[in-house]
Amino acid sequence: MRLDKYLKVARILKRRTVSKDLADHQRVLINGKVAKPASEVQVGDLITVIFGQRQLTVRVTETAQYTSMYEVVEEKRVELE
């Protein structure tokens, strides 16, 4: 599943356009590498989303459209530079 669609379907972000914008601005990582909106998401991947002063890292548990598609690995506040 595409990254931008996954973030929306998993309800990590509310809109697919927001997912795309964050990825376009290099604020989404898959397994520690900057990801594009069209990057494929696989079960077991670690996705890190940085928005505002918040950083959320989740592990992908499902790519099919179910209610529990991820588990939160880490959530923290980050200081702006």
PyMOL Python script that loads the backbone (N, CA, C, O; Angstrom):
from pymol import cmd

cmd.read_pdbstr("""\
ATOM      1  N   MET A   1       0.847  -1.167   0.000  1.00  0.00           N
ATOM      2  CA  MET A   1       0.000   0.000   0.000  1.00  0.00           C
ATOM      3  C   MET A   1       0.902   1.242   0.000  1.00  0.00           C
ATOM      4  O   MET A   1       1.954   1.255   0.639  1.00  0.00           O
ATOM      5  N   ARG A   2       0.484   2.264  -0.712  1.00  0.00           N
ATOM      6  CA  ARG A   2       1.246   3.517  -0.759  1.00  0.00           C
ATOM      7  C   ARG A   2       1.299   4.168   0.630  1.00  0.00           C
ATOM      8  O   ARG A   2       0.358   4.051   1.416  1.00  0.00           O
ATOM      9  N   LEU A   3       2.386   4.839   0.915  1.00  0.00           N
ATOM     10  CA  LEU A   3       2.578   5.490   2.213  1.00  0.00           C
ATOM     11  C   LEU A   3       1.480   6.498   2.511  1.00  0.00           C
ATOM     12  O   LEU A   3       0.891   6.465   3.591  1.00  0.00           O
ATOM     13  N   ASP A   4       1.190   7.403   1.563  1.00  0.00           N
ATOM     14  CA  ASP A   4       0.182   8.437   1.832  1.00  0.00           C
ATOM     15  C   ASP A   4      -1.195   7.823   2.100  1.00  0.00           C
ATOM     16  O   ASP A   4      -1.935   8.315   2.952  1.00  0.00           O
ATOM     17  N   LYS A   5      -1.537   6.768   1.389  1.00  0.00           N
ATOM     18  CA  LYS A   5      -2.819   6.100   1.622  1.00  0.00           C
ATOM     19  C   LYS A   5      -2.814   5.372   2.966  1.00  0.00           C
ATOM     20  O   LYS A   5      -3.803   5.414   3.698  1.00  0.00           O
ATOM     21  N   TYR A   6      -1.711   4.709   3.292  1.00  0.00           N
ATOM     22  CA  TYR A   6      -1.615   3.981   4.561  1.00  0.00           C
ATOM     23  C   TYR A   6      -1.826   4.914   5.752  1.00  0.00           C
ATOM     24  O   TYR A   6      -2.585   4.593   6.666  1.00  0.00           O
ATOM     25  N   LEU A   7      -1.157   6.070   5.742  1.00  0.00           N
ATOM     26  CA  LEU A   7      -1.275   7.008   6.864  1.00  0.00           C
ATOM     27  C   LEU A   7      -2.709   7.485   7.051  1.00  0.00           C
ATOM     28  O   LEU A   7      -3.141   7.723   8.179  1.00  0.00           O
ATOM     29  N   LYS A   8      -3.446   7.627   5.963  1.00  0.00           N
ATOM     30  CA  LYS A   8      -4.840   8.048   6.043  1.00  0.00           C
ATOM     31  C   LYS A   8      -5.732   6.892   6.495  1.00  0.00           C
ATOM     32  O   LYS A   8      -6.546   7.066   7.402  1.00  0.00           O
ATOM     33  N   VAL A   9      -5.595   5.718   5.879  1.00  0.00           N
ATOM     34  CA  VAL A   9      -6.447   4.567   6.199  1.00  0.00           C
ATOM     35  C   VAL A   9      -6.222   4.093   7.626  1.00  0.00           C
ATOM     36  O   VAL A   9      -7.166   3.676   8.298  1.00  0.00           O
ATOM     37  N   ALA A  10      -4.982   4.152   8.094  1.00  0.00           N
ATOM     38  CA  ALA A  10      -4.670   3.727   9.460  1.00  0.00           C
ATOM     39  C   ALA A  10      -5.076   4.779  10.488  1.00  0.00           C
ATOM     40  O   ALA A  10      -4.964   4.550  11.692  1.00  0.00           O
ATOM     41  N   ARG A  11      -5.543   5.917  10.020  1.00  0.00           N
ATOM     42  CA  ARG A  11      -5.999   7.034  10.860  1.00  0.00           C
ATOM     43  C   ARG A  11      -4.869   7.663  11.673  1.00  0.00           C
ATOM     44  O   ARG A  11      -5.090   8.177  12.770  1.00  0.00           O
ATOM     45  N   ILE A  12      -3.673   7.616  11.128  1.00  0.00           N
ATOM     46  CA  ILE A  12      -2.557   8.324  11.753  1.00  0.00           C
ATOM     47  C   ILE A  12      -2.685   9.804  11.405  1.00  0.00           C
ATOM     48  O   ILE A  12      -2.428  10.670  12.241  1.00  0.00           O
ATOM     49  N   LEU A  13      -3.079  10.085  10.176  1.00  0.00           N
ATOM     50  CA  LEU A  13      -3.368  11.447   9.724  1.00  0.00           C
ATOM     51  C   LEU A  13      -4.775  11.470   9.130  1.00  0.00           C
ATOM     52  O   LEU A  13      -5.267  10.452   8.643  1.00  0.00           O
ATOM     53  N   LYS A  14      -5.419  12.639   9.175  1.00  0.00           N
ATOM     54  CA  LYS A  14      -6.821  12.713   8.765  1.00  0.00           C
ATOM     55  C   LYS A  14      -7.029  12.707   7.253  1.00  0.00           C
ATOM     56  O   LYS A  14      -8.026  12.176   6.763  1.00  0.00           O
ATOM     57  N   ARG A  15      -6.091  13.296   6.514  1.00  0.00           N
ATOM     58  CA  ARG A  15      -6.278  13.400   5.076  1.00  0.00           C
ATOM     59  C   ARG A  15      -5.058  12.905   4.321  1.00  0.00           C
ATOM     60  O   ARG A  15      -3.923  13.048   4.775  1.00  0.00           O
ATOM     61  N   ARG A  16      -5.315  12.320   3.157  1.00  0.00           N
ATOM     62  CA  ARG A  16      -4.230  11.807   2.318  1.00  0.00           C
ATOM     63  C   ARG A  16      -3.359  12.956   1.800  1.00  0.00           C
ATOM     64  O   ARG A  16      -2.151  12.789   1.628  1.00  0.00           O
ATOM     65  N   THR A  17      -3.965  14.118   1.552  1.00  0.00           N
ATOM     66  CA  THR A  17      -3.181  15.264   1.075  1.00  0.00           C
ATOM     67  C   THR A  17      -2.200  15.735   2.147  1.00  0.00           C
ATOM     68  O   THR A  17      -1.103  16.190   1.826  1.00  0.00           O
ATOM     69  N   VAL A  18      -2.585  15.628   3.410  1.00  0.00           N
ATOM     70  CA  VAL A  18      -1.681  15.994   4.504  1.00  0.00           C
ATOM     71  C   VAL A  18      -0.519  15.003   4.547  1.00  0.00           C
ATOM     72  O   VAL A  18       0.631  15.399   4.738  1.00  0.00           O
ATOM     73  N   SER A  19      -0.819  13.720   4.371  1.00  0.00           N
ATOM     74  CA  SER A  19       0.224  12.690   4.327  1.00  0.00           C
ATOM     75  C   SER A  19       1.197  12.979   3.200  1.00  0.00           C
ATOM     76  O   SER A  19       2.410  12.888   3.386  1.00  0.00           O
ATOM     77  N   LYS A  20       0.676  13.325   2.037  1.00  0.00           N
ATOM     78  CA  LYS A  20       1.510  13.613   0.874  1.00  0.00           C
ATOM     79  C   LYS A  20       2.392  14.835   1.127  1.00  0.00           C
ATOM     80  O   LYS A  20       3.584  14.821   0.818  1.00  0.00           O
ATOM     81  N   ASP A  21       1.804  15.891   1.691  1.00  0.00           N
ATOM     82  CA  ASP A  21       2.574  17.108   1.974  1.00  0.00           C
ATOM     83  C   ASP A  21       3.709  16.838   2.960  1.00  0.00           C
ATOM     84  O   ASP A  21       4.828  17.308   2.752  1.00  0.00           O
ATOM     85  N   LEU A  22       3.439  16.093   4.025  1.00  0.00           N
ATOM     86  CA  LEU A  22       4.484  15.773   4.998  1.00  0.00           C
ATOM     87  C   LEU A  22       5.612  14.975   4.349  1.00  0.00           C
ATOM     88  O   LEU A  22       6.787  15.242   4.600  1.00  0.00           O
ATOM     89  N   ALA A  23       5.263  14.010   3.527  1.00  0.00           N
ATOM     90  CA  ALA A  23       6.281  13.202   2.840  1.00  0.00           C
ATOM     91  C   ALA A  23       7.072  14.055   1.854  1.00  0.00           C
ATOM     92  O   ALA A  23       8.288  13.903   1.739  1.00  0.00           O
ATOM     93  N   ASP A  24       6.391  14.949   1.142  1.00  0.00           N
ATOM     94  CA  ASP A  24       7.074  15.840   0.197  1.00  0.00           C
ATOM     95  C   ASP A  24       8.082  16.742   0.897  1.00  0.00           C
ATOM     96  O   ASP A  24       9.084  17.137   0.299  1.00  0.00           O
ATOM     97  N   HIS A  25       7.823  17.071   2.162  1.00  0.00           N
ATOM     98  CA  HIS A  25       8.721  17.939   2.937  1.00  0.00           C
ATOM     99  C   HIS A  25       9.682  17.141   3.824  1.00  0.00           C
ATOM    100  O   HIS A  25      10.229  17.672   4.791  1.00  0.00           O
ATOM    101  N   GLN A  26       9.880  15.874   3.493  1.00  0.00           N
ATOM    102  CA  GLN A  26      10.833  14.990   4.162  1.00  0.00           C
ATOM    103  C   GLN A  26      10.583  14.878   5.669  1.00  0.00           C
ATOM    104  O   GLN A  26      11.522  14.872   6.466  1.00  0.00           O
ATOM    105  N   ARG A  27       9.303  14.789   6.046  1.00  0.00           N
ATOM    106  CA  ARG A  27       8.949  14.664   7.458  1.00  0.00           C
ATOM    107  C   ARG A  27       8.353  13.297   7.774  1.00  0.00           C
ATOM    108  O   ARG A  27       7.760  13.096   8.834  1.00  0.00           O
ATOM    109  N   VAL A  28       8.522  12.348   6.828  1.00  0.00           N
ATOM    110  CA  VAL A  28       8.078  10.976   7.039  1.00  0.00           C
ATOM    111  C   VAL A  28       9.234  10.047   6.679  1.00  0.00           C
ATOM    112  O   VAL A  28       9.830  10.158   5.607  1.00  0.00           O
ATOM    113  N   LEU A  29       9.536   9.130   7.595  1.00  0.00           N
ATOM    114  CA  LEU A  29      10.623   8.176   7.384  1.00  0.00           C
ATOM    115  C   LEU A  29      10.071   6.757   7.435  1.00  0.00           C
ATOM    116  O   LEU A  29       9.180   6.453   8.228  1.00  0.00           O
ATOM    117  N   ILE A  30      10.608   5.896   6.583  1.00  0.00           N
ATOM    118  CA  ILE A  30      10.307   4.465   6.665  1.00  0.00           C
ATOM    119  C   ILE A  30      11.626   3.777   6.965  1.00  0.00           C
ATOM    120  O   ILE A  30      12.572   3.857   6.182  1.00  0.00           O
ATOM    121  N   ASN A  31      11.682   3.104   8.096  1.00  0.00           N
ATOM    122  CA  ASN A  31      12.896   2.410   8.544  1.00  0.00           C
ATOM    123  C   ASN A  31      14.108   3.343   8.561  1.00  0.00           C
ATOM    124  O   ASN A  31      15.211   2.945   8.186  1.00  0.00           O
ATOM    125  N   GLY A  32      13.893   4.590   8.999  1.00  0.00           N
ATOM    126  CA  GLY A  32      14.984   5.548   9.153  1.00  0.00           C
ATOM    127  C   GLY A  32      15.393   6.273   7.891  1.00  0.00           C
ATOM    128  O   GLY A  32      16.330   7.071   7.932  1.00  0.00           O
ATOM    129  N   LYS A  33      14.730   6.032   6.764  1.00  0.00           N
ATOM    130  CA  LYS A  33      15.066   6.690   5.500  1.00  0.00           C
ATOM    131  C   LYS A  33      13.904   7.568   5.061  1.00  0.00           C
ATOM    132  O   LYS A  33      12.742   7.198   5.224  1.00  0.00           O
ATOM    133  N   VAL A  34      14.221   8.736   4.502  1.00  0.00           N
ATOM    134  CA  VAL A  34      13.187   9.647   4.017  1.00  0.00           C
ATOM    135  C   VAL A  34      12.349   8.922   2.966  1.00  0.00           C
ATOM    136  O   VAL A  34      12.884   8.260   2.077  1.00  0.00           O
ATOM    137  N   ALA A  35      11.030   9.057   3.082  1.00  0.00           N
ATOM    138  CA  ALA A  35      10.113   8.335   2.193  1.00  0.00           C
ATOM    139  C   ALA A  35       9.327   9.304   1.322  1.00  0.00           C
ATOM    140  O   ALA A  35       9.023  10.428   1.723  1.00  0.00           O
ATOM    141  N   LYS A  36       9.008   8.841   0.125  1.00  0.00           N
ATOM    142  CA  LYS A  36       8.155   9.592  -0.791  1.00  0.00           C
ATOM    143  C   LYS A  36       6.714   9.140  -0.578  1.00  0.00           C
ATOM    144  O   LYS A  36       6.483   8.058  -0.038  1.00  0.00           O
ATOM    145  N   PRO A  37       5.732   9.959  -0.997  1.00  0.00           N
ATOM    146  CA  PRO A  37       4.325   9.577  -0.811  1.00  0.00           C
ATOM    147  C   PRO A  37       3.969   8.241  -1.461  1.00  0.00           C
ATOM    148  O   PRO A  37       3.086   7.537  -0.970  1.00  0.00           O
ATOM    149  N   ALA A  38       4.627   7.886  -2.538  1.00  0.00           N
ATOM    150  CA  ALA A  38       4.308   6.649  -3.254  1.00  0.00           C
ATOM    151  C   ALA A  38       5.108   5.444  -2.757  1.00  0.00           C
ATOM    152  O   ALA A  38       4.977   4.353  -3.311  1.00  0.00           O
ATOM    153  N   SER A  39       5.930   5.622  -1.727  1.00  0.00           N
ATOM    154  CA  SER A  39       6.714   4.500  -1.194  1.00  0.00           C
ATOM    155  C   SER A  39       5.776   3.402  -0.703  1.00  0.00           C
ATOM    156  O   SER A  39       4.727   3.680  -0.123  1.00  0.00           O
ATOM    157  N   GLU A  40       6.166   2.159  -0.942  1.00  0.00           N
ATOM    158  CA  GLU A  40       5.357   1.015  -0.512  1.00  0.00           C
ATOM    159  C   GLU A  40       5.588   0.723   0.970  1.00  0.00           C
ATOM    160  O   GLU A  40       6.727   0.704   1.438  1.00  0.00           O
ATOM    161  N   VAL A  41       4.507   0.498   1.694  1.00  0.00           N
ATOM    162  CA  VAL A  41       4.565   0.161   3.112  1.00  0.00           C
ATOM    163  C   VAL A  41       4.396  -1.346   3.250  1.00  0.00           C
ATOM    164  O   VAL A  41       3.481  -1.929   2.668  1.00  0.00           O
ATOM    165  N   GLN A  42       5.274  -1.972   4.016  1.00  0.00           N
ATOM    166  CA  GLN A  42       5.241  -3.422   4.232  1.00  0.00           C
ATOM    167  C   GLN A  42       5.000  -3.703   5.720  1.00  0.00           C
ATOM    168  O   GLN A  42       5.320  -2.873   6.570  1.00  0.00           O
ATOM    169  N   VAL A  43       4.445  -4.855   6.025  1.00  0.00           N
ATOM    170  CA  VAL A  43       4.270  -5.266   7.420  1.00  0.00           C
ATOM    171  C   VAL A  43       5.650  -5.350   8.065  1.00  0.00           C
ATOM    172  O   VAL A  43       6.574  -5.926   7.491  1.00  0.00           O
ATOM    173  N   GLY A  44       5.788  -4.773   9.263  1.00  0.00           N
ATOM    174  CA  GLY A  44       7.057  -4.773   9.979  1.00  0.00           C
ATOM    175  C   GLY A  44       7.845  -3.481   9.834  1.00  0.00           C
ATOM    176  O   GLY A  44       8.792  -3.253  10.586  1.00  0.00           O
ATOM    177  N   ASP A  45       7.472  -2.627   8.877  1.00  0.00           N
ATOM    178  CA  ASP A  45       8.170  -1.351   8.694  1.00  0.00           C
ATOM    179  C   ASP A  45       7.946  -0.441   9.895  1.00  0.00           C
ATOM    180  O   ASP A  45       6.886  -0.473  10.521  1.00  0.00           O
ATOM    181  N   LEU A  46       8.957   0.376  10.213  1.00  0.00           N
ATOM    182  CA  LEU A  46       8.825   1.428  11.219  1.00  0.00           C
ATOM    183  C   LEU A  46       8.615   2.738  10.475  1.00  0.00           C
ATOM    184  O   LEU A  46       9.453   3.145   9.670  1.00  0.00           O
ATOM    185  N   ILE A  47       7.503   3.389  10.745  1.00  0.00           N
ATOM    186  CA  ILE A  47       7.198   4.672  10.106  1.00  0.00           C
ATOM    187  C   ILE A  47       7.293   5.754  11.163  1.00  0.00           C
ATOM    188  O   ILE A  47       6.659   5.666  12.214  1.00  0.00           O
ATOM    189  N   THR A  48       8.092   6.781  10.877  1.00  0.00           N
ATOM    190  CA  THR A  48       8.226   7.928  11.770  1.00  0.00           C
ATOM    191  C   THR A  48       7.625   9.139  11.073  1.00  0.00           C
ATOM    192  O   THR A  48       7.992   9.463   9.943  1.00  0.00           O
ATOM    193  N   VAL A  49       6.693   9.810  11.760  1.00  0.00           N
ATOM    194  CA  VAL A  49       6.045  11.004  11.228  1.00  0.00           C
ATOM    195  C   VAL A  49       6.387  12.161  12.158  1.00  0.00           C
ATOM    196  O   VAL A  49       6.182  12.079  13.369  1.00  0.00           O
ATOM    197  N   ILE A  50       6.911  13.238  11.580  1.00  0.00           N
ATOM    198  CA  ILE A  50       7.268  14.422  12.357  1.00  0.00           C
ATOM    199  C   ILE A  50       6.323  15.540  11.939  1.00  0.00           C
ATOM    200  O   ILE A  50       6.331  15.975  10.787  1.00  0.00           O
ATOM    201  N   PHE A  51       5.501  16.006  12.891  1.00  0.00           N
ATOM    202  CA  PHE A  51       4.611  17.120  12.604  1.00  0.00           C
ATOM    203  C   PHE A  51       4.585  18.040  13.798  1.00  0.00           C
ATOM    204  O   PHE A  51       4.317  17.623  14.925  1.00  0.00           O
ATOM    205  N   GLY A  52       4.871  19.311  13.528  1.00  0.00           N
ATOM    206  CA  GLY A  52       4.988  20.282  14.615  1.00  0.00           C
ATOM    207  C   GLY A  52       6.140  19.902  15.520  1.00  0.00           C
ATOM    208  O   GLY A  52       7.248  19.647  15.049  1.00  0.00           O
ATOM    209  N   GLN A  53       5.885  19.863  16.811  1.00  0.00           N
ATOM    210  CA  GLN A  53       6.904  19.471  17.780  1.00  0.00           C
ATOM    211  C   GLN A  53       6.689  18.038  18.249  1.00  0.00           C
ATOM    212  O   GLN A  53       7.169  17.647  19.313  1.00  0.00           O
ATOM    213  N   ARG A  54       5.976  17.268  17.462  1.00  0.00           N
ATOM    214  CA  ARG A  54       5.653  15.895  17.838  1.00  0.00           C
ATOM    215  C   ARG A  54       6.265  14.918  16.842  1.00  0.00           C
ATOM    216  O   ARG A  54       6.242  15.148  15.633  1.00  0.00           O
ATOM    217  N   GLN A  55       6.799  13.853  17.355  1.00  0.00           N
ATOM    218  CA  GLN A  55       7.349  12.787  16.517  1.00  0.00           C
ATOM    219  C   GLN A  55       6.687  11.485  16.932  1.00  0.00           C
ATOM    220  O   GLN A  55       6.723  11.104  18.102  1.00  0.00           O
ATOM    221  N   LEU A  56       6.085  10.809  15.973  1.00  0.00           N
ATOM    222  CA  LEU A  56       5.376   9.561  16.232  1.00  0.00           C
ATOM    223  C   LEU A  56       6.028   8.451  15.417  1.00  0.00           C
ATOM    224  O   LEU A  56       6.188   8.578  14.203  1.00  0.00           O
ATOM    225  N   THR A  57       6.404   7.361  16.088  1.00  0.00           N
ATOM    226  CA  THR A  57       6.964   6.198  15.408  1.00  0.00           C
ATOM    227  C   THR A  57       6.031   5.022  15.646  1.00  0.00           C
ATOM    228  O   THR A  57       5.686   4.704  16.784  1.00  0.00           O
ATOM    229  N   VAL A  58       5.625   4.379  14.551  1.00  0.00           N
ATOM    230  CA  VAL A  58       4.730   3.228  14.631  1.00  0.00           C
ATOM    231  C   VAL A  58       5.313   2.063  13.849  1.00  0.00           C
ATOM    232  O   VAL A  58       6.086   2.253  12.910  1.00  0.00           O
ATOM    233  N   ARG A  59       4.930   0.852  14.249  1.00  0.00           N
ATOM    234  CA  ARG A  59       5.314  -0.362  13.518  1.00  0.00           C
ATOM    235  C   ARG A  59       4.070  -0.855  12.778  1.00  0.00           C
ATOM    236  O   ARG A  59       3.005  -1.007  13.376  1.00  0.00           O
ATOM    237  N   VAL A  60       4.209  -1.101  11.489  1.00  0.00           N
ATOM    238  CA  VAL A  60       3.100  -1.555  10.653  1.00  0.00           C
ATOM    239  C   VAL A  60       2.789  -3.016  10.993  1.00  0.00           C
ATOM    240  O   VAL A  60       3.666  -3.877  10.911  1.00  0.00           O
ATOM    241  N   THR A  61       1.541  -3.289  11.372  1.00  0.00           N
ATOM    242  CA  THR A  61       1.133  -4.663  11.676  1.00  0.00           C
ATOM    243  C   THR A  61       0.205  -5.228  10.610  1.00  0.00           C
ATOM    244  O   THR A  61       0.102  -6.446  10.470  1.00  0.00           O
ATOM    245  N   GLU A  62      -0.471  -4.369   9.858  1.00  0.00           N
ATOM    246  CA  GLU A  62      -1.377  -4.784   8.785  1.00  0.00           C
ATOM    247  C   GLU A  62      -1.315  -3.759   7.670  1.00  0.00           C
ATOM    248  O   GLU A  62      -1.143  -2.567   7.926  1.00  0.00           O
ATOM    249  N   THR A  63      -1.455  -4.212   6.437  1.00  0.00           N
ATOM    250  CA  THR A  63      -1.582  -3.271   5.320  1.00  0.00           C
ATOM    251  C   THR A  63      -2.964  -3.360   4.693  1.00  0.00           C
ATOM    252  O   THR A  63      -3.304  -2.555   3.826  1.00  0.00           O
ATOM    253  N   ALA A  64      -3.759  -4.329   5.122  1.00  0.00           N
ATOM    254  CA  ALA A  64      -5.153  -4.400   4.687  1.00  0.00           C
ATOM    255  C   ALA A  64      -5.942  -3.399   5.529  1.00  0.00           C
ATOM    256  O   ALA A  64      -5.457  -2.948   6.567  1.00  0.00           O
ATOM    257  N   GLN A  65      -7.126  -3.056   5.102  1.00  0.00           N
ATOM    258  CA  GLN A  65      -7.883  -2.004   5.787  1.00  0.00           C
ATOM    259  C   GLN A  65      -8.648  -2.544   6.989  1.00  0.00           C
ATOM    260  O   GLN A  65      -9.832  -2.867   6.899  1.00  0.00           O
ATOM    261  N   TYR A  66      -7.955  -2.635   8.101  1.00  0.00           N
ATOM    262  CA  TYR A  66      -8.547  -3.054   9.369  1.00  0.00           C
ATOM    263  C   TYR A  66      -8.414  -1.917  10.369  1.00  0.00           C
ATOM    264  O   TYR A  66      -7.738  -0.927  10.091  1.00  0.00           O
ATOM    265  N   THR A  67      -9.042  -2.043  11.517  1.00  0.00           N
ATOM    266  CA  THR A  67      -8.992  -0.964  12.496  1.00  0.00           C
ATOM    267  C   THR A  67      -7.645  -0.860  13.192  1.00  0.00           C
ATOM    268  O   THR A  67      -7.203   0.252  13.478  1.00  0.00           O
ATOM    269  N   SER A  68      -6.982  -1.958  13.473  1.00  0.00           N
ATOM    270  CA  SER A  68      -5.698  -1.921  14.166  1.00  0.00           C
ATOM    271  C   SER A  68      -4.587  -2.264  13.171  1.00  0.00           C
ATOM    272  O   SER A  68      -4.226  -3.429  13.007  1.00  0.00           O
ATOM    273  N   MET A  69      -4.053  -1.239  12.514  1.00  0.00           N
ATOM    274  CA  MET A  69      -3.074  -1.451  11.455  1.00  0.00           C
ATOM    275  C   MET A  69      -1.649  -1.153  11.904  1.00  0.00           C
ATOM    276  O   MET A  69      -0.703  -1.358  11.145  1.00  0.00           O
ATOM    277  N   TYR A  70      -1.490  -0.664  13.150  1.00  0.00           N
ATOM    278  CA  TYR A  70      -0.156  -0.316  13.626  1.00  0.00           C
ATOM    279  C   TYR A  70      -0.095  -0.398  15.133  1.00  0.00           C
ATOM    280  O   TYR A  70      -1.122  -0.445  15.810  1.00  0.00           O
ATOM    281  N   GLU A  71       1.126  -0.414  15.654  1.00  0.00           N
ATOM    282  CA  GLU A  71       1.334  -0.315  17.096  1.00  0.00           C
ATOM    283  C   GLU A  71       2.311   0.838  17.319  1.00  0.00           C
ATOM    284  O   GLU A  71       3.318   0.948  16.619  1.00  0.00           O
ATOM    285  N   VAL A  72       2.017   1.681  18.279  1.00  0.00           N
ATOM    286  CA  VAL A  72       2.869   2.831  18.573  1.00  0.00           C
ATOM    287  C   VAL A  72       4.142   2.338  19.244  1.00  0.00           C
ATOM    288  O   VAL A  72       4.094   1.637  20.255  1.00  0.00           O
ATOM    289  N   VAL A  73       5.273   2.711  18.673  1.00  0.00           N
ATOM    290  CA  VAL A  73       6.565   2.337  19.223  1.00  0.00           C
ATOM    291  C   VAL A  73       7.081   3.452  20.116  1.00  0.00           C
ATOM    292  O   VAL A  73       7.594   3.198  21.206  1.00  0.00           O
ATOM    293  N   GLU A  74       6.946   4.692  19.650  1.00  0.00           N
ATOM    294  CA  GLU A  74       7.453   5.830  20.420  1.00  0.00           C
ATOM    295  C   GLU A  74       6.704   7.087  20.016  1.00  0.00           C
ATOM    296  O   GLU A  74       6.393   7.287  18.842  1.00  0.00           O
ATOM    297  N   GLU A  75       6.418   7.926  20.989  1.00  0.00           N
ATOM    298  CA  GLU A  75       5.816   9.221  20.735  1.00  0.00           C
ATOM    299  C   GLU A  75       6.507  10.210  21.650  1.00  0.00           C
ATOM    300  O   GLU A  75       6.551  10.013  22.864  1.00  0.00           O
ATOM    301  N   LYS A  76       7.052  11.283  21.069  1.00  0.00           N
ATOM    302  CA  LYS A  76       7.774  12.247  21.893  1.00  0.00           C
ATOM    303  C   LYS A  76       7.693  13.632  21.293  1.00  0.00           C
ATOM    304  O   LYS A  76       7.363  13.805  20.120  1.00  0.00           O
ATOM    305  N   ARG A  77       7.999  14.609  22.117  1.00  0.00           N
ATOM    306  CA  ARG A  77       8.101  15.992  21.664  1.00  0.00           C
ATOM    307  C   ARG A  77       9.536  16.240  21.229  1.00  0.00           C
ATOM    308  O   ARG A  77      10.481  15.741  21.841  1.00  0.00           O
ATOM    309  N   VAL A  78       9.685  17.011  20.175  1.00  0.00           N
ATOM    310  CA  VAL A  78      11.023  17.355  19.694  1.00  0.00           C
ATOM    311  C   VAL A  78      11.149  18.866  19.658  1.00  0.00           C
ATOM    312  O   VAL A  78      10.170  19.578  19.434  1.00  0.00           O
ATOM    313  N   GLU A  79      12.347  19.342  19.878  1.00  0.00           N
ATOM    314  CA  GLU A  79      12.611  20.780  19.861  1.00  0.00           C
ATOM    315  C   GLU A  79      12.844  21.244  18.434  1.00  0.00           C
ATOM    316  O   GLU A  79      13.531  20.575  17.664  1.00  0.00           O
ATOM    317  N   LEU A  80      12.275  22.385  18.082  1.00  0.00           N
ATOM    318  CA  LEU A  80      12.492  22.952  16.769  1.00  0.00           C
ATOM    319  C   LEU A  80      13.849  23.606  16.702  1.00  0.00           C
ATOM    320  O   LEU A  80      14.332  24.170  17.684  1.00  0.00           O
ATOM    321  N   GLU A  81      14.464  23.525  15.533  1.00  0.00           N
ATOM    322  CA  GLU A  81      15.811  24.109  15.375  1.00  0.00           C
ATOM    323  C   GLU A  81      15.729  25.498  14.833  1.00  0.00           C
ATOM    324  O   GLU A  81      16.757  26.145  14.634  1.00  0.00           O
TER     325      GLU A  81
END
""", "prot")
cmd.dss("prot")
cmd.show_as("cartoon", "prot")
cmd.util.cbc("prot")
cmd.orient("prot")
